[in-house]
Amino acid sequence: MLVLGYGASGISYSPFYARIALLWAIKGGIVAYTHIRGGGEKGEEWHLGGYKKTKPNSWKDFISCIEYVHKKGYSTPEKTAIWGSSAGGIVMGRTMTERPDLVKVVIMNVGLLNTIRLEESPNGANGTKEFGTIKNKDEFGYLYEMDSYHHIKKGVKYPATLITGGYNDPRVPVWMPTKFAAKLMANNVSNNPILLKVDFNGGHGIDNTKKKTQENIADIFAFALWQLGHPDYQPKENPDK
């Protein structure tokens, strides 16, 4: 099962023909899009329910959604992957740091993972409107709570994780996913792989060519299906050895 989440800036997951979902379904999987607080699916009140001080509701809702599909028998922790991009990285990061047992695979695509240092990025001033500023004592606390980097703990068995970054990304600077990956690798005690992929010619992904977008999705799907145990994506023995 692949569960997607964003939950920020009042942006909604509106119904659409999702070729990504179709590709996953063809491989025998289930796709779930979550309408968590911080998004705009139920209006501005829903957005403000996952905004600055109330931001923890975003990943709490996401965790509840995953628990629900597990309870209903659609999937299990060992067969569940989660995927979030950009501000959705907050939800992915805080879900895996709060509940590392909940899923098998985490995909963080150009994810916002170090919110305390957001203001030091080119897009920092714009981000303070949604998440807060370190110049305000209370809002510093909100930023810390949603900062995935600062919630990585030593000696924890974390899920298999693919972290991506764009070297020329003006919204989520490449040092953010990179430092998160380094700390996660240093503190993880599971045998699950922690992989970092940096596109040295890319940015936030908005201006990617169709070919580049397809290549990125292929990498994400291959990693997730490999770790979820899909038989078509398991490493094959080299007959020459």
C-alpha positions as CSV (number, residue, x, y, z in Angstrom):
1,M,0.0,0.0,0.0
2,L,1.2,3.5,-0.8
3,V,-0.2,6.4,1.4
4,L,0.4,10.0,0.3
5,G,0.2,13.1,2.5
6,Y,0.8,16.8,2.3
7,G,-1.3,18.8,4.7
8,A,0.0,22.4,4.3
9,S,-0.8,25.9,3.0
10,G,-4.5,25.0,2.5
11,I,-3.7,22.9,-0.6
12,S,-6.2,20.2,-1.3
13,Y,-5.8,16.7,-2.8
14,S,-8.6,17.1,-5.4
15,P,-9.9,14.2,-7.4
16,F,-7.9,13.7,-10.6
17,Y,-6.9,10.9,-13.0
18,A,-3.7,9.8,-11.2
19,R,-1.4,7.9,-13.5
20,I,0.9,7.4,-10.5
21,A,-1.9,5.6,-8.7
22,L,-2.6,3.5,-11.8
23,L,1.0,2.4,-12.1
24,W,1.0,1.3,-8.5
25,A,-2.4,-0.5,-8.9
26,I,-1.1,-2.4,-12.0
27,K,1.6,-3.8,-9.7
28,G,-1.1,-5.1,-7.4
29,G,-1.0,-2.3,-4.9
30,I,-3.4,0.1,-3.2
31,V,-3.0,3.9,-3.2
32,A,-4.5,6.2,-0.5
33,Y,-4.6,10.0,-0.6
34,T,-5.0,11.4,2.9
35,H,-7.0,14.6,3.6
36,I,-5.2,15.7,6.8
37,R,-5.4,19.0,8.6
38,G,-3.2,21.7,7.2
39,G,-4.7,21.0,3.8
40,G,-7.7,22.7,2.4
41,E,-10.1,19.8,1.7
42,K,-12.6,21.0,4.3
43,G,-12.0,24.8,4.0
44,E,-9.9,27.3,5.9
45,E,-10.7,25.9,9.3
46,W,-9.2,22.6,8.2
47,H,-6.1,24.5,7.0
48,L,-5.7,26.3,10.3
49,G,-6.1,23.1,12.1
50,G,-2.6,22.2,10.9
51,Y,-0.9,25.6,11.0
52,K,1.9,26.8,13.2
53,K,0.9,25.8,16.8
54,T,-1.6,23.2,15.5
55,K,0.8,21.7,13.0
56,P,1.2,18.4,14.9
57,N,-2.4,17.7,13.9
58,S,-1.1,17.1,10.4
59,W,1.1,14.1,11.2
60,K,-1.3,12.9,13.9
61,D,-4.1,12.8,11.3
62,F,-1.7,11.0,8.9
63,I,-0.8,8.4,11.6
64,S,-4.5,7.9,12.3
65,C,-5.2,7.3,8.6
66,I,-2.5,4.6,8.4
67,E,-3.8,3.0,11.6
68,Y,-7.3,2.9,10.1
69,V,-6.3,1.1,6.9
70,H,-4.3,-1.4,8.9
71,K,-7.2,-2.0,11.2
72,K,-9.5,-2.5,8.3
73,G,-7.2,-5.0,6.8
74,Y,-6.1,-3.1,3.7
75,S,-2.5,-3.4,4.6
76,T,0.0,-4.1,7.4
77,P,3.1,-2.1,8.6
78,E,5.4,-4.4,6.6
79,K,3.4,-3.8,3.4
80,T,2.9,0.0,3.8
81,A,4.9,2.8,2.2
82,I,4.4,6.5,2.7
83,W,5.3,9.4,0.3
84,G,5.4,13.1,0.8
85,S,7.0,16.0,-1.1
86,S,8.1,19.5,-0.1
87,A,6.1,20.6,2.9
88,G,4.7,17.1,3.0
89,G,8.2,16.1,4.2
90,I,7.2,17.5,7.6
91,V,4.4,14.9,7.8
92,M,6.7,12.1,6.6
93,G,9.5,13.0,8.9
94,R,7.4,13.4,12.0
95,T,5.4,10.3,11.3
96,M,8.5,8.2,11.1
97,T,10.1,9.8,14.2
98,E,6.9,9.4,16.2
99,R,6.0,6.0,14.9
100,P,8.9,4.2,13.3
101,D,7.0,0.9,13.7
102,L,4.0,2.0,11.6
103,V,5.4,1.6,8.1
104,K,8.0,-0.2,6.2
105,V,9.0,2.5,3.7
106,V,9.3,6.3,3.8
107,I,9.7,8.4,0.7
108,M,10.8,12.0,1.3
109,N,10.9,13.9,-1.9
110,V,12.6,17.3,-1.6
111,G,11.2,17.3,1.9
112,L,11.1,20.2,4.4
113,L,12.9,18.4,7.2
114,N,14.7,21.1,9.3
115,T,12.1,23.8,9.9
116,I,14.1,25.7,12.5
117,R,16.5,26.7,9.7
118,L,13.9,27.4,7.1
119,E,14.4,31.1,7.3
120,E,18.0,30.7,6.1
121,S,16.7,29.4,2.8
122,P,15.8,31.6,-0.2
123,N,12.1,30.8,0.4
124,G,12.4,31.3,4.1
125,A,10.4,34.5,4.5
126,N,7.5,33.0,2.6
127,G,7.6,29.9,4.7
128,T,7.3,31.8,8.0
129,K,3.7,32.7,7.1
130,E,2.7,29.1,7.2
131,F,5.0,27.6,9.8
132,G,6.4,30.4,12.0
133,T,9.5,32.4,12.7
134,I,12.5,31.8,15.0
135,K,12.3,35.4,15.9
136,N,9.2,34.8,18.0
137,K,9.7,32.6,21.1
138,D,6.4,30.8,20.8
139,E,6.8,30.2,17.1
140,F,10.3,28.9,17.6
141,G,8.7,26.2,19.7
142,Y,6.2,25.4,17.0
143,L,9.1,25.1,14.4
144,Y,11.0,22.8,16.7
145,E,8.0,20.5,17.2
146,M,7.7,20.1,13.4
147,D,11.4,19.7,12.8
148,S,12.1,16.1,11.8
149,Y,15.9,16.5,12.0
150,H,15.8,17.3,15.7
151,H,13.5,14.4,16.5
152,I,15.7,11.7,15.2
153,K,16.8,9.5,18.2
154,K,19.8,7.3,18.6
155,G,19.3,3.6,18.7
156,V,15.9,3.5,17.0
157,K,14.9,1.0,14.3
158,Y,13.8,3.3,11.5
159,P,12.0,2.2,8.3
160,A,13.6,1.9,4.9
161,T,13.9,5.5,3.7
162,L,14.6,7.2,0.3
163,I,15.4,10.9,0.7
164,T,15.8,13.1,-2.4
165,G,17.1,16.7,-2.9
166,G,17.7,19.1,-5.7
167,Y,21.1,20.9,-5.8
168,N,19.5,24.0,-7.2
169,D,16.3,23.9,-5.1
170,P,15.3,27.4,-4.0
171,R,12.4,26.2,-1.8
172,V,14.0,23.3,0.1
173,P,17.8,23.8,0.0
174,V,19.7,20.6,-0.6
175,W,21.5,20.8,2.7
176,M,18.2,20.1,4.4
177,P,17.5,16.6,3.1
178,T,21.2,15.9,3.1
179,K,21.8,16.6,6.8
180,F,18.6,14.7,7.7
181,A,19.9,11.7,5.8
182,A,23.3,11.9,7.5
183,K,21.8,12.0,11.0
184,L,19.3,9.2,10.2
185,M,22.1,7.0,8.9
186,A,24.2,7.7,12.1
187,N,21.4,6.9,14.5
188,N,19.4,4.1,12.8
189,V,20.0,0.6,14.2
190,S,17.7,-1.4,11.8
191,N,19.0,-3.2,8.7
192,N,16.7,-1.1,6.5
193,P,18.5,0.9,3.9
194,I,18.7,4.7,4.2
195,L,19.3,6.2,0.7
196,L,20.0,9.8,-0.3
197,K,19.5,10.8,-4.0
198,V,20.7,14.3,-5.0
199,D,19.9,15.7,-8.4
200,F,22.9,18.0,-9.1
201,N,21.1,19.5,-12.1
202,G,17.7,19.8,-10.6
203,G,15.7,22.0,-8.3
204,H,12.3,21.5,-6.6
205,G,11.0,19.4,-9.4
206,I,8.5,21.9,-10.7
207,D,10.4,22.6,-13.9
208,N,11.4,19.0,-14.5
209,T,11.0,17.6,-18.0
210,K,8.5,14.8,-18.5
211,K,11.4,12.3,-18.9
212,K,13.0,13.5,-15.6
213,T,9.7,13.2,-13.7
214,Q,9.2,9.7,-15.0
215,E,12.7,8.7,-14.0
216,N,12.2,10.1,-10.5
217,I,8.9,8.2,-10.1
218,A,10.6,5.0,-11.4
219,D,13.3,5.3,-8.8
220,I,10.7,5.9,-6.0
221,F,8.5,3.0,-7.1
222,A,11.5,0.6,-7.5
223,F,12.8,1.4,-4.0
224,A,9.3,1.1,-2.4
225,L,8.4,-2.1,-4.2
226,W,11.8,-3.6,-3.4
227,Q,11.5,-3.0,0.2
228,L,7.8,-4.1,0.4
229,G,8.8,-7.4,-1.0
230,H,7.3,-7.3,-4.5
231,P,8.8,-10.4,-6.3
232,D,9.5,-8.5,-9.5
233,Y,11.7,-6.0,-7.7
234,Q,14.0,-8.2,-5.7
235,P,17.8,-8.2,-6.5
236,K,18.7,-11.1,-8.7
237,E,21.9,-13.2,-8.2
238,N,24.7,-12.6,-10.6
239,P,25.1,-15.9,-12.6
240,D,28.8,-14.9,-13.3
241,K,29.7,-15.1,-9.7
